[in-house]
Amino acid sequence: MMVSKMTVRSRLWAIAGSLAAVFTMTPAQAQEAWKHGIVEAKGDSGFLFQAAEGGFGQKHNLNIDMVEFTGGPTALKALIAGELDSFEASPVVAFAAMHQNADIKIIGCNWPGMTYTVFAAQDVNSAADLKGKSIGVSAPGSLPALFGQLALEAAGVTDVTYANAGGSADRVRAISSGVVAAAASSSEFAVSADTLKVKPLLAGAEVTPKFVKVCIMTTGAKIAERRADMVNFLAAEMEGLTYAVNNKDAMIALARKVAHLPDDDKTAEFIYDEAIKYKAVATDLAIPMENLQWTDDQMVRLGALKQKADVSKFVDESVRQEALAAVQKK
């Protein structure tokens, strides 16, 4: 009988311990986990990581886990595989799947402004000088490839050859080494343009103002499964972006921390100034439907998509509206 008595006592202690653990659970432990995919941390991290790192996720009872990928297509595959709750990237990486009725929805656009640049060799004085030259982009149908062609068309240049010159840094280095005369890449390379022996030639926000750069995407199934958490996530994003826009020093400090930038690196400062100048960041995550349609139409015209589609079918505006109402109520 002693064994039975000790078993009861042990069970009582176990129950008491479990109850104590519940009542002493920290807010972080009680928060819902949210996995959000993003293309590797760079100088823009002070904006894009603010919800997760600035306490805004916790405010909305979420523990936001920022999962980094080398590219948007890889993040898209992770979303479809159920490994993510959401991800942000150029919508061009998802349009092809959306055209095939994949269960992917755009729920907000945090960086609709095209802060992208065509860089050129230092002896190039105008876009016209690129006639007959090679232009560095990446894979056909990608953001760099589409932007490069659209930007040069806007400048009146069509007689060029497009070459896959690798990733962003590789494309810029290809100019320095004389492999290409110009290349489409992230604007932040303007900070080290002199060192790289290149020059910014065409600013995306000026020559392709309708080209949407980054939106937040999820699946219809995920919206149905975790709608309340998704509303909280978008609310945290809105508040984080608003804080970053209004606090330049905090934005720069977080970018340096997340992207491991040296204290004297000016990339984050440049990106902040560019984003503010062109109003590239949408703190309310507004979805620019007209510009999304234009972007999709251009992909069709350039052969990246087979036929036109109504992009409103790819969008779920309702979650953003709920998040916006929640933020405005506070």
Backbone hydrogen bonds, N-H to C=O, Kabsch-Sander energy under -0.5 kcal/mol:
donor,donor_aa,acceptor,acceptor_aa,energy
5,K,1,M,-2.4
6,M,2,M,-2.5
7,T,3,V,-2.1
8,V,4,S,-2.1
9,R,5,K,-2.1
10,S,6,M,-2.6
11,R,7,T,-2.3
12,L,8,V,-2.3
13,W,9,R,-2.3
14,A,10,S,-2.3
15,I,11,R,-2.6
16,A,12,L,-2.6
17,G,13,W,-2.5
18,S,14,A,-2.3
19,L,15,I,-2.5
20,A,16,A,-2.3
21,A,17,G,-2.2
22,V,18,S,-2.0
23,F,19,L,-2.3
24,T,20,A,-1.6
25,M,22,V,-1.0
30,A,26,T,-1.6
31,Q,27,P,-0.9
32,E,61,N,-2.1
34,W,63,N,-2.3
36,H,34,W,-0.7
36,H,65,D,-2.7
37,G,86,S,-2.7
38,I,67,V,-2.4
40,E,69,F,-3.1
45,S,42,K,-2.0
46,G,43,G,-0.6
47,F,44,D,-1.7
48,L,44,D,-2.0
49,F,45,S,-2.8
50,Q,47,F,-1.0
53,E,49,F,-3.0
54,G,50,Q,-2.5
56,F,50,Q,-0.6
57,G,51,A,-2.1
59,K,55,G,-1.6
60,H,56,F,-0.9
60,H,57,G,-0.8
61,N,58,Q,-2.0
62,L,57,G,-2.7
63,N,32,E,-3.4
64,I,62,L,-0.8
65,D,34,W,-3.3
65,D,63,N,-0.6
66,M,64,I,-0.7
67,V,36,H,-2.9
67,V,65,D,-0.7
68,E,66,M,-0.6
69,F,38,I,-2.3
75,A,71,G,-1.5
76,L,72,G,-2.5
77,K,73,P,-2.0
78,A,74,T,-1.8
79,L,75,A,-2.2
80,I,76,L,-2.5
81,A,77,K,-1.9
82,G,79,L,-1.6
83,E,78,A,-2.6
84,L,78,A,-0.7
85,D,35,K,-2.7
86,S,35,K,-1.5
87,F,217,M,-2.1
88,E,37,G,-2.0
89,A,215,C,-1.9
93,V,90,S,-1.7
94,A,91,P,-1.5
95,F,91,P,-1.6
96,A,92,V,-0.6
98,M,94,A,-2.6
99,H,95,F,-2.7
100,Q,96,A,-0.8
100,Q,97,A,-0.6
101,N,98,M,-1.9
102,A,97,A,-2.3
104,I,102,A,-2.3
105,K,218,T,-2.9
106,I,314,F,-2.9
107,I,105,K,-0.5
107,I,216,I,-2.6
108,G,216,I,-1.0
109,C,285,L,-1.5
111,W,214,V,-1.3
113,G,280,A,-2.0
115,T,113,G,-1.8
116,Y,114,M,-2.0
117,T,185,S,-2.6
118,V,202,L,-2.5
119,F,117,T,-0.7
119,F,183,A,-3.0
120,A,199,K,-2.7
121,A,181,A,-2.1
122,Q,197,K,-0.8
124,V,121,A,-2.1
125,N,123,D,-0.7
129,D,126,S,-1.4
130,L,127,A,-2.0
131,K,128,A,-1.5
132,G,159,D,-4.4
133,K,130,L,-2.6
135,I,161,T,-3.3
136,G,182,A,-3.4
137,V,163,A,-3.0
142,S,139,A,-2.0
146,L,142,S,-2.7
147,F,143,L,-3.2
148,G,144,P,-2.5
149,Q,145,A,-1.8
150,L,146,L,-2.6
151,A,147,F,-3.2
152,L,148,G,-2.0
153,E,149,Q,-2.3
154,A,150,L,-2.3
155,A,151,A,-1.2
156,G,153,E,-1.7
157,V,152,L,-3.3
158,T,156,G,-0.5
160,V,158,T,-1.9
161,T,133,K,-2.5
163,A,135,I,-2.9
165,A,137,V,-2.9
165,A,163,A,-0.8
171,R,167,G,-2.6
172,V,168,S,-1.7
173,R,169,A,-2.4
174,A,170,D,-1.8
175,I,171,R,-0.8
175,I,172,V,-0.8
176,S,172,V,-1.5
177,S,173,R,-2.2
178,G,175,I,-1.4
179,V,174,A,-1.8
180,V,174,A,-1.5
181,A,134,S,-2.5
182,A,134,S,-1.0
183,A,119,F,-2.5
184,A,136,G,-2.2
185,S,117,T,-2.7
187,S,115,T,-1.0
189,F,186,S,-1.5
190,A,187,S,-2.4
191,V,188,E,-1.7
192,S,189,F,-0.7
193,A,190,A,-1.3
196,L,192,S,-2.4
197,K,193,A,-0.8
197,K,194,D,-0.6
198,V,193,A,-2.4
199,K,120,A,-2.3
201,L,118,V,-2.7
202,L,118,V,-1.6
204,G,116,Y,-3.5
204,G,202,L,-0.5
206,E,203,A,-1.4
207,V,203,A,-2.4
208,T,204,G,-2.8
211,F,208,T,-1.6
212,V,210,K,-0.6
213,K,112,P,-1.2
214,V,111,W,-1.9
215,C,89,A,-2.6
216,I,108,G,-3.9
217,M,87,F,-3.3
218,T,105,K,-2.3
223,I,219,T,-1.9
224,A,220,G,-2.0
225,E,221,A,-2.2
226,R,222,K,-3.0
230,M,226,R,-2.4
231,V,227,R,-2.5
232,N,228,A,-2.0
233,F,229,D,-2.4
234,L,230,M,-2.4
235,A,231,V,-2.3
236,A,232,N,-2.4
237,E,233,F,-2.3
238,M,234,L,-2.6
239,E,235,A,-2.3
240,G,236,A,-2.6
241,L,237,E,-2.7
242,T,238,M,-2.2
243,Y,239,E,-2.2
244,A,240,G,-2.3
245,V,241,L,-2.7
246,N,242,T,-1.8
247,N,243,Y,-0.7
247,N,244,A,-0.7
251,M,247,N,-2.2
252,I,248,K,-2.6
253,A,249,D,-2.5
254,L,250,A,-2.2
255,A,251,M,-2.2
256,R,252,I,-2.4
257,K,253,A,-1.9
258,V,254,L,-3.0
259,A,255,A,-2.6
260,H,256,R,-0.5
261,L,256,R,-1.5
265,D,262,P,-1.8
270,F,266,K,-2.4
271,I,267,T,-2.6
272,Y,268,A,-2.6
273,D,269,E,-2.4
274,E,270,F,-2.6
275,A,271,I,-2.7
276,I,272,Y,-2.4
277,K,273,D,-2.6
278,Y,274,E,-2.3
279,K,276,I,-0.7
280,A,275,A,-2.3
281,V,275,A,-0.5
282,A,110,N,-1.7
283,T,281,V,-0.7
285,L,282,A,-1.7
289,M,287,I,-1.7
292,L,288,P,-2.6
293,Q,289,M,-2.5
294,W,290,E,-2.1
295,T,291,N,-2.6
296,D,292,L,-2.4
297,D,293,Q,-2.7
298,Q,294,W,-2.4
299,M,295,T,-1.7
300,V,296,D,-1.7
301,R,297,D,-2.5
302,L,298,Q,-2.4
303,G,300,V,-1.3
304,A,299,M,-2.3
305,L,299,M,-1.4
311,V,309,A,-0.9
313,K,310,D,-1.8
314,F,311,V,-2.0
315,V,312,S,-1.1
316,D,106,I,-2.5
321,Q,317,E,-1.9
322,E,318,S,-1.9
323,A,319,V,-2.2
324,L,320,R,-2.9
325,A,321,Q,-2.1
326,A,322,E,-2.0
327,V,323,A,-2.3
328,Q,324,L,-2.5
329,K,325,A,-1.4
330,K,326,A,-0.7
330,K,327,V,-0.8
